[in-house]
């Protein structure tokens, strides 16, 4: 069915009055809504459809499936794959942005358009916290991992529209087999219209008011190896910490600097003791260092979430700290120099390592295992390619792949890990490790989406 015909049919589909349909790409609102983290592969859809309720969303998906009209779902616009050409439409959940907190059950339910900040703020008002960073049903690396596990470990249930357009509940009591799949692979099985997750008392953070120590430190690039060495020492010795460090562009010139972002789930004094190996190196500057409400620490990562520009991201998992040598950080500095010398427009490019202290997230028993397969990753190396020209970002990505091969030089192939949020071209065996796990997820895909409504991944 042509998209124009589909849109006309929707207008008679008994949708609620607040559901919105945009089909004129010349309108500013239409174009503004297409903004997302990266412009790589960006397309212009035939329509943008914003359901006002999950019932509306189910009706829209059901008609699309029956009419063979392709679509992609979009929430905050941070996915590289929330784009589609003129023959299809974007199912935009901007109007479904709500959080319900149940302190009795210690859960929070977020509708499909909810942003991380929305749920963090909502639960904090009730004296609770939950993980920051990435989407739970795609895995969920989080600052709170040392205390509560990954985001996907905290999923209680979901409401989901299937490949047949049916609206179902997924929990340990209903459609339980899908609970395994949506914990890291949910985007390939349906449209999640709401997610219910565990929340935790702010007191687990070490203070009644739920404050944590957050700091950003800047070093000259000549100290790249020293900072990496100190960060690895921190990883080995701390129990309540998060660290991201590497070569990043310093505004306004975007010249390289070694950036260290640290969070300690406790007081400033305890945090400074935990990160003493890094602080002892004598940073050039300390733009921020204070105890802040837990919900505010996400603000330090906003630069990574900015929209627009051409971005490609590789996240390489290292299963042992020995697989990343301090000198590798110096090499990443040099590789960035190679990129920016040829393409100055790629100055926003950077590379970092990221880790949390070890905790329950790497101790989940077999019966609680899920599609999330990278519990064995000790440290992630993020290779962020960012430029104002597509040719430049493609070159940066070529260099990033060289860096990935170098980082993996001492890693057995069966341990190769790629964080699935940032790739759909890396081998499935690296995004969903383990033959038994992959076989199980493929079987579920064949059962729940055999025709590839939600991509052909696993088919």
Secondary structure, 3 states (H helix, E strand, C coil): CCHHHHHHHHCCCCCCCCCEEECCCCCHHHHHCCCCCCCCCCCCCCEEEECCCHHHHHHHHHHHHHHCCCEEEECCCCCCCCCCCCCCEEEECCCCCCEEEECCCCEEEEECCCCHHHHHHHHHCCCEECCCCCCHHHCCCCCCHHHHCCHHHHEEEEEEECCCCCEEEECCCCCHHHHHHHHHHHHHCCEEEEEEEECEEHHHHCCCCCEEEEEEEEECHHHHHHHHHHHHHHHHHCCCEEEEEEEEEECCCCEEEEEEEEEECCCHHHHHHHCHHHHCCCCCEEEEEEEEEHHHHHHHHHHHHCCCCEEEEEEEEECCHHHCCHHHHHHHHHHHHHHHHHCHHHCCCEEEEEEECCCHHHCCCHHHCCCCCCCCCCEEEEEEEEECCHHHHHHHHHHHHHHHHHHHHHCCHHHCEECHHHCCCCCHHHHCCCHHHHHHHHHHHHHHCCCCCCCCCCC
